[in-house]
Structure formats: structure tokens, C-alpha cells
Amino acid sequence: MNIIFRIHAVQRMFERLINAEGVRHVLETGEAGENYPADKPYPSRLVLGWRGERPIHVVAAHSARDGQTIVITVYEPSPYEWEADFRRRKL
């Protein structure tokens, strides 16, 4: 998998102590959540994965033309904003 990290994603990874290996693991083993089809220049999606007991959300887009996965942001979902399984936002 050819992964490109946006500057914003790298900044957030640094702040949240999430490394590139962790992001790759989430993208390769995680499950797709919300889709953001209106995102530009490519539609993106939310992927939920786990590093040990820690849930991680990665928002990424895929460029089929370039064969690249573009990581937009990375974070640990808040239990105040997400259901207990971290798959759905609380209403």
C-alpha cells in the first residue's frame, strides 16, 4: 500500500502519539465506517482500527489513478462523541 500523509495528519499523529506503522495497521486491518463522498479532490472514508486496547480513527482517501492512499487525519475517538463501539457518532 502506497500511503501519503498530509501535513495535517502528521501533525495530529505527533500530538496523539500515533506512528506511521499504527496508521498502516489500521488501514490494512480496520473496518470502514462513515463515507464522505463529497470530499475533494477524492472521496474519503473513516476507518476504525485498534492498537492494543486503543481505538484509532483514520480518515483517508484513495486515488485509483495514482494508486495512493492519502491520510487526511488520525485521532483517538472520544467516548463522549462516539458510541461505545466507536463505529457510530452519538446523536
Stockholm file with secondary structure:
# STOCKHOLM 1.0

chainA/1-91         MNIIFRIHAVQRMFERLINAEGVRHVLETGEAGENYPADKPYPSRLVLGWRGERPIHVVAAHSARDGQTIVITVYEPSPYEWEADFRRRKL
#=GR chainA/1-91 SS CEEEECHHHHHHHHHHTCCHHHHHHHHHHCEEEEEETTCSSSCEEEEEEEETTEEEEEEEEEETTTTEEEEEEEECCCTTTBCTTSSSBCC
#=GC SS_cons        CEEEECHHHHHHHHHHTCCHHHHHHHHHHCEEEEEETTCSSSCEEEEEEEETTEEEEEEEEEETTTTEEEEEEEECCCTTTBCTTSSSBCC
//
